Amino acid sequence: MGRTREAGCVAAGVVIGAGACYCVYRLTWGRDENEIIWNKDDDEEGESHDISETGKGAKANAGAGAGARLQGDSKAKAEVAVELKSGPDVKAEAHSKAERGGGLEAKAKALFSTLKEQASAKAVKAAKLGTIFGTRALAPGLPCPGVRGGGCHPVRNGARAGSKASGKSKGRARNKSTRTPAMLWPVRKGKFNFPYKIDDILGATDLQKVLNILERSNDPFIQEVALVTLGNNAAYSFNQNAIRELGGLPIIAKLIKTKDPIIREKAYNALNNLSVNSENQGKIKTYISQVCDDTMICRLDSAVQMAGLRLLTNMTVTNHYQHLLSYSFPDFFALLFLGNYFTKIQIMKLIINFTENPAMTRELVSCKVPSELISLFNKEWDREILLNILTLFENINDNIKNEGLASSRKEFSRSSLFFLFKESGVCVKKIKALANHSDLVVKVKVLKVLTKL
């Protein structure tokens, strides 16, 4: 029985040793793979030194486990001690267990206990790694386009204590997280330097500051914001006087010469609000010819053209400065024919201002106009177009009668406005056709015009 029991113990020891070696092999194989992944990630984090040491310890464990399977009792003790060198915190405990047990079973239990504790330590370390690489936050110091402060670049959240990364790897990681090409988000210089909001109602002191900024700055963005701020403040009568008294009109008018269409548009809008004041009109009249020329040659139906037409309309509400624009009458009628709906409305308001001044009648009816203007009397147009063109015809017809120009028809050419409205008879036929218009307001206006013929 003694030999049988001894043979059974040997067989059990072989089985246990084989299982231990298999476990060591599996842990070592998995650790080698993790070591490769860890080394790739550590190119940015600088942890390659610690991981490589752990990998070497794992290889030593594999060799020790294999030796324990093939050697006797005394050699197994030495190999187990070597196996535990990579785990300094559990080495002494496992070795003492093996000594106290005195058998192969005790050695195997000590080996399994050591491997279990090492696997637990590795799992904790892997969890920390997942936290470091998986958590991302926004860097608070990197500006986004259109946002003051605030971050939009993801960076790793925090730095690990005791990191052994080299300065080179840290510098490389920092460059990856903070380097942003300037061409992605073009932000105009001085975007956040303007001290006021565009809708702030300012006093004289603040208006002076805005005018100083506008005069000294060459930044298109700051110029645009300053002009909008001044234009909004010019909607109030007390600020219309203040801006003029502070010398703001020449500063604003200087920008109508710029090539930037946005700046020209904002300058026209500011001057338009300022022109409501009669004293300001006396200053703005210096620039009215330049505004008219630019309005006629700029892109058709553009925002700049509309802003220029609005300014010209305000400047011609009174009769004082209309004569400064009489040379542009043919251009106005050409624009009336070529422009879109909104341009037509605005240009008709401008021409109506001239028709309300009898002194401008002769120059107005003698200018050459496109014959296609007759199409504006068609019923397909909406109420506003028809009412404006009928008002224009009514005013001209009244002025021709009042000024006695009907007897001077030989003075006017066949391409003149006088011939189109008075002599051809086409306009009268078109107006009579509108007498049955579905819109009651248009019908009343047509009847009023017809009674004056």
Backbone hydrogen bonds, N-H to C=O, Kabsch-Sander energy under -0.5 kcal/mol:
donor,donor_aa,acceptor,acceptor_aa,energy
5,R,1,M,-2.9
6,E,2,G,-2.1
7,A,3,R,-2.9
8,G,4,T,-2.5
9,C,5,R,-2.4
10,V,6,E,-2.3
11,A,7,A,-2.4
12,A,8,G,-2.7
13,G,9,C,-2.7
14,V,10,V,-2.3
15,V,11,A,-2.4
16,I,12,A,-2.7
17,G,13,G,-2.7
18,A,14,V,-2.6
19,G,15,V,-2.4
20,A,16,I,-2.5
21,C,17,G,-2.6
22,Y,18,A,-2.3
23,C,19,G,-2.4
24,V,20,A,-2.6
25,Y,21,C,-2.6
26,R,22,Y,-2.7
27,L,23,C,-2.5
28,T,24,V,-2.3
29,W,25,Y,-2.6
30,G,26,R,-2.4
31,R,27,L,-2.1
32,D,28,T,-2.1
33,E,29,W,-1.7
34,N,30,G,-2.4
35,E,31,R,-2.5
36,I,32,D,-1.6
37,I,33,E,-2.1
38,W,34,N,-3.2
39,N,35,E,-2.5
40,K,36,I,-1.8
41,D,37,I,-2.2
42,D,38,W,-2.6
43,D,40,K,-1.0
44,E,41,D,-1.8
45,E,41,D,-1.1
46,G,42,D,-2.5
51,I,47,E,-1.6
52,S,48,S,-2.2
53,E,49,H,-1.5
54,T,50,D,-1.8
55,G,51,I,-2.4
56,K,52,S,-2.0
57,G,53,E,-2.0
58,A,54,T,-2.0
59,K,55,G,-2.0
60,A,56,K,-2.1
61,N,57,G,-2.1
62,A,58,A,-2.1
63,G,59,K,-2.1
64,A,60,A,-2.3
65,G,61,N,-2.6
66,A,62,A,-2.0
67,G,63,G,-1.9
68,A,64,A,-2.0
69,R,65,G,-1.3
70,L,66,A,-1.1
71,Q,67,G,-1.9
76,A,72,G,-2.0
77,K,73,D,-1.5
78,A,74,S,-1.4
79,E,75,K,-2.3
80,V,76,A,-2.5
81,A,77,K,-1.9
82,V,78,A,-2.0
83,E,79,E,-2.8
84,L,80,V,-1.3
85,K,82,V,-1.6
86,S,83,E,-0.6
87,G,84,L,-0.9
90,V,87,G,-1.1
91,K,87,G,-1.1
94,A,90,V,-2.2
95,H,91,K,-2.3
96,S,92,A,-2.2
97,K,93,E,-1.9
98,A,94,A,-2.0
99,E,95,H,-1.9
100,R,96,S,-2.4
101,G,97,K,-2.5
102,G,98,A,-1.7
107,K,103,G,-1.8
108,A,104,L,-2.6
109,K,105,E,-2.3
110,A,106,A,-2.4
111,L,107,K,-2.2
112,F,108,A,-2.7
113,S,109,K,-2.5
114,T,110,A,-2.1
115,L,111,L,-2.6
116,K,112,F,-2.3
117,E,113,S,-2.1
118,Q,114,T,-2.3
119,A,115,L,-2.4
120,S,116,K,-2.1
121,A,117,E,-2.3
122,K,118,Q,-2.3
123,A,119,A,-2.2
124,V,120,S,-2.1
125,K,121,A,-2.1
126,A,122,K,-2.5
127,A,123,A,-2.1
128,K,124,V,-2.1
129,L,125,K,-2.1
130,G,126,A,-2.4
131,T,127,A,-1.9
132,I,128,K,-2.3
133,F,129,L,-2.5
134,G,130,G,-2.1
135,T,131,T,-1.6
137,A,155,V,-2.0
139,A,153,H,-1.9
142,L,139,A,-1.0
144,C,149,G,-0.9
147,V,144,C,-1.9
149,G,147,V,-0.8
150,G,140,P,-0.6
155,V,137,A,-2.0
157,N,135,T,-1.1
158,G,156,R,-1.1
163,S,160,R,-1.2
164,K,46,G,-0.6
170,K,166,S,-2.0
171,G,167,G,-2.2
172,R,168,K,-2.0
173,A,169,S,-2.2
174,R,170,K,-2.4
175,N,171,G,-2.1
176,K,172,R,-1.7
177,S,173,A,-1.4
178,T,174,R,-1.7
179,R,175,N,-1.8
180,T,178,T,-0.6
184,L,181,P,-1.2
185,W,181,P,-0.6
187,V,185,W,-0.6
191,K,188,R,-1.1
193,N,190,G,-1.4
200,D,197,K,-1.6
202,L,200,D,-0.7
207,L,203,G,-2.5
208,Q,204,A,-2.1
209,K,205,T,-1.5
210,V,206,D,-2.2
211,L,207,L,-2.4
212,N,208,Q,-2.2
213,I,209,K,-2.4
214,L,210,V,-2.6
215,E,211,L,-2.2
216,R,212,N,-1.9
217,S,213,I,-2.2
223,Q,219,D,-2.5
224,E,220,P,-2.5
225,V,221,F,-2.5
226,A,222,I,-2.6
227,L,223,Q,-2.4
228,V,224,E,-2.4
229,T,225,V,-2.4
230,L,226,A,-2.4
231,G,227,L,-2.7
232,N,228,V,-2.5
233,N,229,T,-2.0
234,A,230,L,-1.9
235,A,232,N,-1.0
236,Y,233,N,-1.6
239,N,236,Y,-0.7
240,Q,236,Y,-1.6
241,N,237,S,-1.5
242,A,238,F,-1.4
243,I,239,N,-2.8
244,R,240,Q,-1.4
245,E,241,N,-2.7
246,L,242,A,-1.9
247,G,244,R,-1.6
248,G,243,I,-2.9
251,I,247,G,-0.7
252,I,248,G,-2.4
253,A,249,L,-2.9
254,K,250,P,-1.6
255,L,252,I,-1.4
256,I,253,A,-1.4
257,K,254,K,-1.1
258,T,255,L,-1.0
264,R,260,D,-2.1
265,E,261,P,-2.4
266,K,262,I,-2.3
267,A,263,I,-2.3
268,Y,264,R,-2.6
269,N,265,E,-2.4
270,A,266,K,-2.2
271,L,267,A,-2.5
272,N,268,Y,-2.5
273,N,269,N,-2.0
274,L,270,A,-2.0
275,S,271,L,-1.9
276,V,273,N,-0.9
277,N,274,L,-1.4
281,Q,277,N,-1.8
282,G,278,S,-1.3
283,K,279,E,-0.7
283,K,280,N,-0.9
284,I,280,N,-2.6
285,K,281,Q,-2.0
286,T,283,K,-1.0
287,Y,284,I,-2.2
288,I,285,K,-0.8
291,V,287,Y,-2.3
292,C,288,I,-2.4
293,D,289,S,-2.4
294,D,290,Q,-2.3
295,T,291,V,-2.3
296,M,292,C,-1.8
297,I,293,D,-1.5
298,C,294,D,-1.5
302,S,299,R,-1.7
306,M,302,S,-2.1
307,A,303,A,-2.4
308,G,304,V,-2.4
309,L,305,Q,-2.4
310,R,306,M,-2.1
311,L,307,A,-1.9
312,L,308,G,-2.4
313,T,309,L,-2.4
314,N,310,R,-2.2
315,M,311,L,-2.2
316,T,312,L,-1.1
316,T,313,T,-0.5
317,V,314,N,-1.1
324,L,321,Y,-1.0
325,L,322,Q,-2.0
326,S,323,H,-0.7
328,S,325,L,-1.9
329,F,326,S,-1.3
332,F,328,S,-2.1
333,F,329,F,-2.0
334,A,330,P,-2.1
335,L,331,D,-2.3
336,L,332,F,-1.9
337,F,333,F,-1.5
338,L,334,A,-2.3
339,G,335,L,-2.6
344,K,340,N,-2.7
345,I,341,Y,-2.2
346,Q,342,F,-2.2
347,I,343,T,-2.7
348,M,344,K,-2.2
349,K,345,I,-1.7
350,L,346,Q,-1.7
351,I,347,I,-2.4
352,I,348,M,-2.6
353,N,349,K,-1.3
354,F,350,L,-1.1
355,T,351,I,-2.1
356,E,352,I,-1.2
357,N,354,F,-1.6
360,M,357,N,-2.1
361,T,358,P,-1.6
364,L,360,M,-1.9
365,V,361,T,-2.9
366,S,362,R,-1.3
367,C,363,E,-0.5
367,C,364,L,-0.8
369,V,415,S,-2.4
373,L,370,P,-1.8
374,I,371,S,-1.6
375,S,372,E,-2.1
376,L,373,L,-1.8
377,F,374,I,-1.6
378,N,375,S,-1.5
381,W,378,N,-1.3
386,L,382,D,-2.1
387,L,383,R,-2.9
388,N,384,E,-2.0
389,I,385,I,-2.4
390,L,386,L,-2.3
391,T,387,L,-2.0
392,L,388,N,-2.3
393,F,389,I,-2.3
394,E,390,L,-2.6
395,N,391,T,-2.6
396,I,392,L,-2.1
397,N,393,F,-2.6
398,D,394,E,-2.3
399,N,395,N,-2.3
400,I,396,I,-2.4
401,K,397,N,-1.7
402,N,398,D,-2.7
403,E,399,N,-2.6
404,G,400,I,-0.6
404,G,401,K,-0.7
405,L,400,I,-2.0
406,A,400,I,-0.8
407,S,404,G,-0.5
408,S,405,L,-1.4
409,R,406,A,-0.8
411,E,408,S,-2.0
412,F,409,R,-1.4
416,S,413,S,-1.4
417,L,367,C,-1.6
418,F,365,V,-2.3
420,L,416,S,-1.8
421,F,417,L,-2.5
422,K,418,F,-2.6
423,E,418,F,-0.9
423,E,419,F,-0.5
424,S,419,F,-2.6
427,C,420,L,-0.7
429,K,425,G,-1.6
430,K,426,V,-2.2
431,I,427,C,-2.5
432,K,428,V,-2.5
433,A,429,K,-1.6
434,L,430,K,-0.7
434,L,431,I,-0.9
435,A,432,K,-1.3
436,N,433,A,-0.6
437,H,434,L,-1.8
440,L,438,S,-0.5
443,K,439,D,-2.2
444,V,440,L,-2.4
445,K,441,V,-2.0
446,V,442,V,-2.4
447,L,443,K,-2.3
448,K,444,V,-1.9
449,V,445,K,-2.0
450,L,446,V,-2.6
451,T,447,L,-1.6
452,K,448,K,-0.5
452,K,449,V,-1.2
453,L,450,L,-1.0
